[in-house]
Amino acid sequence: MRQAASARLKIWSGKLKPNRPWAEAYWPQDFEPPLFKAPVILFKRPNQPYYYVADPLLGWGARSQGGVTTYDIKADHHEVLREPHVQFVSRILLEQIHRLNGTLSAQSEPAAQVVAAN
């Protein structure tokens, strides 16, 4: 444990380069993610873990030319598609599908009003 903590401190201070062969396999140093025109709907926890990137859009804003809409969801990754959170997610997605198709009814209650309820 002490050795792992020491290595982590050296990595954070820039004195040691992390050994991440899996990351290099997926994201080589010269990799540039492509831009795309579709909108992104991002569900994320209100307080992201400290080790996540310090970007409220988690990198999607730089890639999507269609914009990014974020929704806070008080659930871990493996809980998002389980009750009661799946109701919230499905409501948001259905609203966005209707909006994109131009079929959102004026009588529909926008899902954005439900954000605080989750």
N, C-alpha and C positions, 0 to 999 in steps of 0.2 A: 504494500500500500504506500509506504513511504517513497519507494523508488518511482512508482507511478505518479505520485504527486510532484516529485522533483522533476520528472520528465515533462509533466504538464506545464509547470512553471517555466521551464526552459523554452518550451514551444511558444507559450504566450509572450515571453520576453523577446523572442526572435533569435535566441541563441542556439536553437535546435530546430531542424526542419522535421515536421512530422512524417512518419513512415506510413503512407496511405496508398498502397498499391491499388486498392479497390477504387479509390477516388480518381486516380490517374487513368484507370481503365475506362471509367465512365466519362470523366471530364479532364481530358489532357490539357496541359498548360496552354496550348494554342487554341483551345475550343472556344468558339463564340456562339452562344445560343442564338438561333434564328428569331427574327421578329415575325409576328403574325398579327392579323387584323381582327381576330375574334375577341369579344369581350370576355373577361375572366370574372368569375364569381368565386371569391376566396372566403372560406370559412376558417376562422382561426380562434385560438384561445385568447381571451383578453390580455393575459400576461404570458407572453412567450417565454420559454426557458432562456436563461442568460446566454447559453451557447448558440442560440439562433442568430442569424444575421440581423443587424440593427437596421432593419428596413420594414416599415409597417406593411408594405405590400409583398414582403418576402421574395423580392426579385422579379415578381410578375410585371410590375409597372414599367420596367425597362424593356420588357419583351413584347407586351401587348399594345398594339396600336389602337385597339378597340376599347381600352380603359379597363380598370379593375374596380370592382365593387366588393367591399369587405363586410363581413358579418361576424361579430363576436359570437362564439358558441362555447358555453361552459361544459366542454367535454374533451376527453382525450381522443386521440386519433382513432382508436379501436371502438369508441363509444358513439361516434358521430352517426352511424347508420343503425343505431339501436334506440328503442324507446327510452325516454320521451323525445330525444334529440332528432330522430328521423322525421318526426312531424314538422319540426321547425325547418329542417333542411329541405324537405319535400315541398313545403309551402313556398319557400324562397325560389326554388328551382321552377316550380309551376308558374309562379308569378312572372319570372323572367322569360319563360317560354311563351307565355301569353303576350307579354310586352313585345317580344321580338316578332311574333306573328301578328301583332296589332289587334289582338283579341281581348285585351284586358278590359273588363267591364268597369264602368264608373261606380257600380255598386259593390265591387270587390273590396274587401279590406286589405290594404297593402301589407305584405309580410313585414316590411320594414317597421311597422308599428308593433310587431311582435318581438322585436329584437330584445327588448328589456325583459320579456317574459321568459326567455330561455335561460 
